[in-house]
Amino acid sequence: MADPTPDLFEMRRLESLSNTIFGVAMTLLANDLPKAGEFKAMPTWSDLAQLYSGRVTGLILSFIIAGVFWISHHRRLARQPEAGRHIVLLNLMFLLSIVLLPVTNGLYGNYGSSSAVAVLFGLHLTVIAGLNATLWWLVMSGFRYQLIAALFPLAVFLPGTAVAAVAPQYATYFWFLAFGGLLIRRRMDAATDGRT
């Protein structure tokens, strides 16, 4: 039987690929954590805090960010069973930005007090959020509340990156605000359900 729409790509295939990419990227985030062999003697609590605190904070931030974008990505793919070549390529660019998350997370976890590294990490988060918002805009073909929730992280990451340029030690706290997009989405879902 011939495919009725040969120019369209079935997004279930992309969903399978994205599950693998997100899973590997989220696992690799922990790869940069120090190993036990880095201590010359039995570590104290102070030694552990000094060695792990920045890296674990970066790991948690990146893991949550990847999780939030994974949820958003799957919600978006559920609304679009098929797509043309340009949408698929844009989704692949989005997935590439997720693949690179362990790289910038490793830099940020090790050198988070460097404004150059913090800005690079912030720009990376901004690219991820920008691609996600663009994909939502293309799927929704209009301005709906899902798009507002997708734009919220972008609105947080941009000024957070500016903060990273002058005060990198505060940027992480700012970036954690990006999860407000989930709250916006839940509140709008509840409001929509209340009207029906």
PLY file of the C-alpha trace (Angstrom):
ply
format ascii 1.0
element vertex 196
property float x
property float y
property float z
element edge 195
property int vertex1
property int vertex2
end_header
0.00 0.00 0.00
1.40 3.39 -0.99
2.05 6.06 1.62
-0.63 8.77 1.15
1.73 11.56 2.24
5.27 10.59 1.21
6.72 14.05 1.96
5.63 13.95 5.60
7.64 12.35 8.37
5.89 10.30 11.05
6.75 12.01 14.34
6.58 8.75 16.33
9.96 7.91 14.85
11.34 11.23 16.02
9.82 10.59 19.44
11.74 7.30 19.72
14.96 9.04 18.74
14.32 11.87 21.18
13.71 9.46 24.07
17.14 7.95 23.45
18.84 11.33 23.07
17.29 12.79 26.21
18.05 9.62 28.18
21.70 9.53 27.16
22.19 13.28 27.63
20.57 13.22 31.07
22.74 10.27 32.09
25.93 11.88 30.81
25.29 14.92 33.00
26.57 12.88 35.95
29.65 11.69 34.06
31.62 14.79 35.02
31.16 14.31 38.76
34.43 13.63 40.61
35.32 10.05 41.32
36.45 8.61 44.66
40.08 8.44 43.51
40.43 12.22 43.60
41.00 12.26 47.35
44.48 11.67 48.77
43.09 10.93 52.24
39.71 10.26 53.80
37.53 13.23 52.81
35.89 15.49 55.35
32.48 17.11 54.93
34.28 20.29 53.92
36.28 18.41 51.26
33.10 16.86 49.86
31.28 20.19 49.79
34.20 21.93 48.12
34.57 19.25 45.45
30.92 18.46 44.73
28.77 21.51 45.53
29.16 23.44 42.26
29.07 20.34 40.13
26.01 18.86 41.81
24.18 22.19 41.54
24.97 22.29 37.81
23.90 18.65 37.45
20.57 19.24 39.20
19.87 22.41 37.22
20.70 20.74 33.90
18.80 17.56 34.74
15.67 19.50 35.63
16.02 21.68 32.53
16.41 18.60 30.32
13.40 17.00 32.02
11.23 20.08 31.52
12.17 20.28 27.85
11.64 16.53 27.42
8.08 16.89 28.74
7.47 19.90 26.51
8.94 18.09 23.51
6.65 15.08 23.96
3.57 17.22 24.49
4.43 19.05 21.30
5.03 15.86 19.29
1.67 14.51 20.47
-0.01 17.47 18.77
1.80 16.87 15.51
1.59 13.27 14.25
3.28 14.17 10.95
5.55 16.98 9.83
7.42 18.23 6.82
11.16 18.23 6.31
11.79 21.70 7.78
9.98 20.86 11.04
11.93 17.60 11.34
15.23 19.43 10.77
14.31 22.03 13.39
13.48 19.20 15.82
16.86 17.62 15.09
18.56 20.95 15.84
16.62 21.04 19.13
17.82 17.51 19.92
21.41 18.50 19.05
21.15 21.31 21.58
20.13 18.70 24.17
23.06 16.45 23.20
25.42 19.35 23.92
23.96 19.95 27.40
26.44 17.61 29.17
29.32 19.54 27.58
28.24 22.98 28.76
27.05 21.54 32.07
30.52 20.04 32.63
32.14 23.39 31.97
29.65 25.20 34.17
29.97 22.66 36.98
33.75 23.03 37.02
34.12 26.74 36.21
30.76 28.27 37.16
32.40 31.29 38.74
33.85 32.25 35.35
31.59 34.77 33.64
32.65 33.47 30.20
31.62 29.90 31.09
28.40 31.05 32.80
27.48 33.15 29.75
28.21 30.20 27.43
25.98 27.97 29.56
23.27 30.64 29.63
23.44 31.09 25.87
23.11 27.35 25.45
20.02 27.28 27.68
18.63 30.22 25.69
19.16 28.36 22.41
17.34 25.30 23.79
14.45 27.47 25.01
14.36 29.42 21.74
14.19 26.29 19.60
11.50 24.84 21.86
9.41 28.03 21.65
9.85 28.18 17.87
8.67 24.58 17.51
5.65 25.28 19.72
4.81 28.36 17.64
4.96 26.30 14.44
2.78 23.54 15.90
0.19 25.84 17.44
-0.03 28.14 14.39
-1.17 30.93 16.61
-0.71 32.48 20.01
-2.10 30.14 22.62
-1.29 29.55 26.26
1.03 26.64 25.41
3.17 29.15 23.57
3.20 31.46 26.60
4.48 28.57 28.73
7.13 27.79 26.07
8.23 31.44 25.89
8.59 31.80 29.66
11.94 29.94 29.94
13.27 32.05 27.08
12.21 35.20 28.93
14.11 33.96 31.99
17.25 32.61 30.30
17.99 35.80 28.35
18.23 38.12 31.37
19.80 35.28 33.38
22.59 35.17 30.83
23.05 38.93 31.21
23.31 38.39 34.98
25.91 35.67 34.32
28.07 38.21 32.48
28.38 40.47 35.53
27.65 38.18 38.49
27.98 34.51 37.50
27.46 33.33 41.08
23.82 34.53 40.94
22.89 33.26 37.49
21.93 29.77 38.68
19.29 31.19 41.02
17.87 33.21 38.16
17.82 30.23 35.77
15.87 28.14 38.26
12.98 30.58 37.70
12.53 29.11 34.21
10.52 26.28 35.72
7.73 28.79 36.20
6.73 27.82 32.66
5.41 24.54 34.06
3.34 26.41 36.63
1.96 28.74 33.97
0.98 25.79 31.86
-0.72 24.00 34.77
-2.65 27.10 35.78
-3.78 27.68 32.22
-4.76 24.01 31.87
-6.81 24.30 35.08
-8.45 27.52 33.86
-9.29 25.91 30.51
-10.72 22.81 32.22
-12.82 25.04 34.49
-14.42 26.73 31.46
-15.43 23.46 29.79
0 1
1 2
2 3
3 4
4 5
5 6
6 7
7 8
8 9
9 10
10 11
11 12
12 13
13 14
14 15
15 16
16 17
17 18
18 19
19 20
20 21
21 22
22 23
23 24
24 25
25 26
26 27
27 28
28 29
29 30
30 31
31 32
32 33
33 34
34 35
35 36
36 37
37 38
38 39
39 40
40 41
41 42
42 43
43 44
44 45
45 46
46 47
47 48
48 49
49 50
50 51
51 52
52 53
53 54
54 55
55 56
56 57
57 58
58 59
59 60
60 61
61 62
62 63
63 64
64 65
65 66
66 67
67 68
68 69
69 70
70 71
71 72
72 73
73 74
74 75
75 76
76 77
77 78
78 79
79 80
80 81
81 82
82 83
83 84
84 85
85 86
86 87
87 88
88 89
89 90
90 91
91 92
92 93
93 94
94 95
95 96
96 97
97 98
98 99
99 100
100 101
101 102
102 103
103 104
104 105
105 106
106 107
107 108
108 109
109 110
110 111
111 112
112 113
113 114
114 115
115 116
116 117
117 118
118 119
119 120
120 121
121 122
122 123
123 124
124 125
125 126
126 127
127 128
128 129
129 130
130 131
131 132
132 133
133 134
134 135
135 136
136 137
137 138
138 139
139 140
140 141
141 142
142 143
143 144
144 145
145 146
146 147
147 148
148 149
149 150
150 151
151 152
152 153
153 154
154 155
155 156
156 157
157 158
158 159
159 160
160 161
161 162
162 163
163 164
164 165
165 166
166 167
167 168
168 169
169 170
170 171
171 172
172 173
173 174
174 175
175 176
176 177
177 178
178 179
179 180
180 181
181 182
182 183
183 184
184 185
185 186
186 187
187 188
188 189
189 190
190 191
191 192
192 193
193 194
194 195
